[in-house]
Amino acid sequence: MPSELSFVDLILEASLLVQLVMLLLLAASVASWAFIFERSRALNFARSEMKKFEDKFWSGVDLNRFYQELAARQSLEGMASMFCAGFKEFVRSRKNPSTPADAVMEGTSRAMRVSLSREIDRLESRLPFLATTGSISPYIGLFGTVWGIMNSFIALGGQQQATLSMVAPGIAEALIATAMGLFAAIPAVIAYNRFSHQVEKLENSYGNFMEEFSSILHRQALSSSADTAHPTQPAA
């Protein structure tokens, strides 16, 4: 390949607008890869913590002791956060013996849903950026390509004799913008789809846990209500 058509020279000799487009796409690509690695670590950690929590929760541990152990931590995520939010509200509501079991469970479920919503928002962090990058990067690259080709043909119009060698560099540098747009978009789209699927699976697991935990607490609430309604008579 002639030296005048080398990749670096084509970028350096491109028009200012095309260079700005390339710079923007390069920045988007770098940011996307940074977010891809960060989200991958975060979701892997969330799955690992979920498995540890489920193993401990279903091992028959005392719920009060388990709650105290988790509440002592500085920060809670995933199922631990939902468990503590629900159990805290459950214990608080049961302090009033006159509170019906359904009202206790309604407040408990509401507390866990709020915690679930916060967890999903945290897990979906950075995903909108990946979706946006995957959607608009090809169009930004195409804009740079159209602009570069347009300038090449405008310059060609001022020549009496047109040759391929006169327009080839301009067209080549313009096509680099399209290639960079695809380079930024393809990993972002793949990562977005993959991470969205992982978040959906985690959300389903969290929802299943909330239903199972609510059933356990509901049985306790009904048992407490029955004891209150029918107190044990003292022996004669």
Steps between C-alpha positions, in 0.01 A plus 500: 500500500643842413614709791244770421224248564624374838242483778666762721558744214138472391384596848747788530411635156124473549293816525446654843139387523586140409781503757256622765262219407781246533605646835143484628464136392834411655393656831167315486680171431742547790217594738293202382779254568560653843130462585492147356778384732346685796150356445638152444675508839193648671259237363738215575528629856121528528454138390769384742346689792155367414623141512675556834188661647269222380730231639500669841130591501375154412740328737248546784671797663305695760350802322551740790866405532545512123345847488728629776801360316406670174390827661848538649647538153570846365328434168252241375430391144278254321290254700662608826366851449148374426508258792604769749248752365216250522595350834550842659156615388346169609643525853401866527141431393463204738582718801137612487297187584185653354647525151334239272722244334404625154604855592830371635569312179396793283757726665764227486442436130511872427834537676646209301367636170666834564827322575460290184445809288818657636699184433381479140583867444849433632548192283378684190747783554704575183271289282323805348839631387580169329158500331546858380852431373384192315212689341658824387865417435440358148306814408771728633758304300277517193472875540879528496515276193242703309676823588840368392370362170313822432818700547687262269251546219489876552879510463475272198260739330773763475731270304494476123609138495375269775686187601442237764820596679359847558189387686624175655665661807194710581262207465730274701527746788124543497441126519722481808229694686246232412736226614559678831125541546449127459796428727336707774147371442541122468658430844256741665195325350629153588582606857167677546300195392709267715485719810127568459438125495711452813318780683166347402606163642615664823174692525303176460710334771448797732126491433481127575685553826264779599199273445654214698613728782157666511341157540724424799423834664130466424484171687672664796258792488199269494643299787549813709148619422357164605690509828371851568140412416505178707734550796596197698289464817698463824482166673248474783 
